[in-house]
């Protein structure tokens, strides 16, 4: 499970870098894009909490949390891509 956690951490770090870049760009973005950003910040906080709770767990519950976290990473990532498209217009 540690290898899976490492992968999740790597995905989250990549997503975090993208988040930081977007945060800078959002300062120049339209209000409608900013409105889309706020719910993502809540999801980001949820993701961070889930990853902290995982630690090095190898339990079935931990695997479920890891799977849910991966889905959340994908969801946030897709939303970030859509925001990038809006910003680049």
C-alpha positions as CSV (number, residue, x, y, z in Angstrom):
1,X,0.0,0.0,0.0
2,X,3.0,2.3,0.6
3,X,3.7,2.4,-3.1
4,X,0.1,3.4,-3.8
5,X,0.4,6.1,-1.1
6,X,3.6,7.3,-2.8
7,X,1.7,7.5,-6.1
8,X,-1.1,9.4,-4.5
9,X,1.3,11.8,-2.9
10,X,3.1,12.4,-6.2
11,X,-0.3,13.0,-8.0
12,X,-1.3,15.4,-5.2
13,X,2.1,17.3,-5.4
14,X,1.7,17.7,-9.2
15,X,-1.9,18.9,-8.6
16,X,-0.6,21.3,-5.9
17,X,1.8,22.9,-8.3
18,X,-0.9,23.3,-10.8
19,X,-3.1,24.8,-8.1
20,X,-0.4,27.3,-7.2
21,X,0.0,28.4,-10.8
22,X,-3.8,28.8,-11.2
23,X,-4.0,30.8,-8.0
24,X,-1.6,33.4,-9.6
25,X,-3.5,33.4,-12.9
26,X,-6.9,33.8,-11.1
27,X,-5.9,37.2,-9.8
28,X,-6.4,38.3,-13.4
29,X,-9.4,36.1,-14.2
30,X,-13.1,37.0,-14.6
31,X,-15.4,36.7,-11.7
32,X,-17.2,33.7,-13.1
33,X,-14.0,31.7,-13.2
34,X,-13.3,32.8,-9.6
35,X,-16.8,31.5,-8.7
36,X,-15.8,28.1,-10.1
37,X,-12.6,28.2,-8.0
38,X,-14.2,28.4,-4.6
39,X,-15.8,25.0,-4.5
40,X,-12.5,23.5,-5.7
41,X,-10.7,25.0,-2.7
42,X,-13.1,23.1,-0.5
43,X,-12.5,19.9,-2.4
44,X,-8.7,20.5,-2.1
45,X,-9.0,20.8,1.7
46,X,-11.0,17.5,1.7
47,X,-8.3,15.9,-0.4
48,X,-5.5,17.1,1.9
49,X,-7.3,15.8,5.0
50,X,-7.8,12.4,3.3
51,X,-4.2,12.1,2.4
52,X,-3.1,13.1,5.9
53,X,-5.4,10.4,7.4
54,X,-4.0,7.7,5.1
55,X,-0.5,7.9,6.5
56,X,1.0,4.5,5.9
57,X,-2.2,2.5,6.4
58,X,-2.6,-0.7,4.5
59,X,-6.1,-1.6,5.8
60,X,-9.1,-2.1,3.5
61,X,-10.6,1.1,4.8
62,X,-7.3,2.8,3.8
63,X,-7.6,1.4,0.3
64,X,-11.1,2.8,0.1
65,X,-9.9,6.2,1.2
66,X,-7.0,6.0,-1.3
67,X,-9.4,5.1,-4.2
68,X,-11.8,7.9,-3.3
69,X,-8.8,10.3,-3.0
70,X,-7.6,9.3,-6.5
71,X,-11.1,10.0,-7.9
72,X,-11.1,13.4,-6.1
73,X,-7.7,14.2,-7.6
74,X,-9.0,13.4,-11.1
75,X,-12.1,15.5,-10.5
76,X,-10.1,18.5,-9.3
77,X,-7.6,18.1,-12.1
78,X,-10.4,18.1,-14.7
79,X,-11.9,21.2,-13.2
80,X,-8.4,22.9,-13.2
81,X,-8.1,22.1,-16.9
82,X,-11.4,23.7,-17.6
83,X,-10.4,26.8,-15.6
84,X,-7.1,27.0,-17.6
85,X,-9.1,26.9,-20.8
86,X,-11.2,29.9,-19.6
87,X,-8.2,31.8,-18.5
88,X,-6.4,31.3,-21.8
89,X,-9.3,32.7,-23.8
